[in-house]
Each structure stands twice: as C-alpha cells, then as structure tokens.
Amino acid sequence: MKKALVTEGTGVTGAALVRYLLNKGVSVTAVVRPGSSRRYTIPDNENLKIIECSLGDSPEYTFEQGIGKLYGGIKIPK
C-alpha cells in the first residue's frame, strides 16, 4: 500500500487531499494543529493516522519508513 504524509490536514486543501488519497487507497498520516476545530473536515478511516502537533514547535516525531511523498510543500527523500 502506498503511504503519504499530509501537513495542514484539516485545512481546505489538506483535507481535500486527505479525502482524495484515502479514496485512492493510500495510507495517510495527517499532521493537524493540536485541538483543531476543523477535525470534522477529514473522515475517520482505518487508513488514516492523525498526528497533532504544531510544525513551528520542532516536533519530535519519527515518521515511519516508507513514506515516499510529503504533501504540503515539503518533500522527504525516499
């Protein structure tokens, strides 16, 4: 299964991208702001993992190996 990481997962563009990728059968990790009031914009799905963090806070998350693309303006090398 393909994997993708989407930043700003509850924003207008990010939420649309999350829904699109899930409909295509992609496993999605979405980064959202803590306590986002827009969480309702992305559906619950077994192929969706949500990480709440502020990208400006230098999060100490280690994303799983195998994510080939990072959507939202930043790329991760394979």
For each residue, the residues with C-beta under 8 A, 3 or more apart:
1: 25 26 27 47
2: 25 26 27 68
3: 26 27 28 29 64 66 67 68
4: 21 26 27 28 29 67 68 69 70 71
5: 28 29 30 31 63 67 69 70 71 76
6: 9 14 17 18 21 28 29 30 31 70 71 72
7: 14 31 55 70 71 72 73 74
8: 11 13 14 31 32 72
9: 6 14 15 18 30 31 32 42 50
10: 14 15 30 32 33 36 38 39 41 42
11: 8 14 15 38
12: 15 16
13: 8 16 17
14: 6 7 8 9 10 11 17 18 30 71 72
15: 9 10 11 12 18 19 38 41 42
16: 12 13 19 20
17: 6 13 14 20 21 71
18: 6 9 14 15 21 22 28 30 42 48
19: 15 16 22 23 42 43
20: 16 17 23 24
21: 4 6 17 18 24 26 28
22: 18 19 25 26 28 43 45 47 48
23: 19 20
24: 20 21
25: 1 2 22 47
26: 1 2 3 4 21 22 47
27: 1 2 3 4 47 48 49
28: 3 4 5 6 18 21 22 45 47 48 49
29: 3 4 5 6 48 49 50 51 63 64 67
30: 5 6 9 10 14 18 42 48 49 50 51
31: 5 6 7 8 9 51 53 55 72
32: 8 9 10 36 38 39 42 50 51 52
33: 10 36 52 53 54
34: 52 53 54
35: 52
36: 10 32 33 39 52
37:
38: 10 11 15 32 41
39: 10 32 36 42 50
40:
41: 10 15 38
42: 9 10 15 18 19 30 32 39 48 50
43: 19 22 48
44: 48
45: 22 28 48
46:
47: 1 22 25 26 27 28
48: 18 22 27 28 29 30 42 43 44 45
49: 27 28 29 30
50: 9 29 30 32 39 42
51: 29 30 31 32 59 61
52: 32 33 34 35 36
53: 31 33 34 57 59 61
54: 33 34 57 59
55: 7 31 59
56:
57: 53 54
58:
59: 51 53 54 55
60:
61: 51 53
62:
63: 5 29 67 76
64: 3 29 67
65:
66: 3
67: 3 4 5 29 63 64 70 76
68: 2 3 4 76 78
69: 4 5 75 76
70: 4 5 6 7 67 74 75 76
71: 4 5 6 7 14 17
72: 6 7 8 14 31
73: 7
74: 7 70
75: 69 70
76: 5 63 67 68 69 70
77:
78: 68
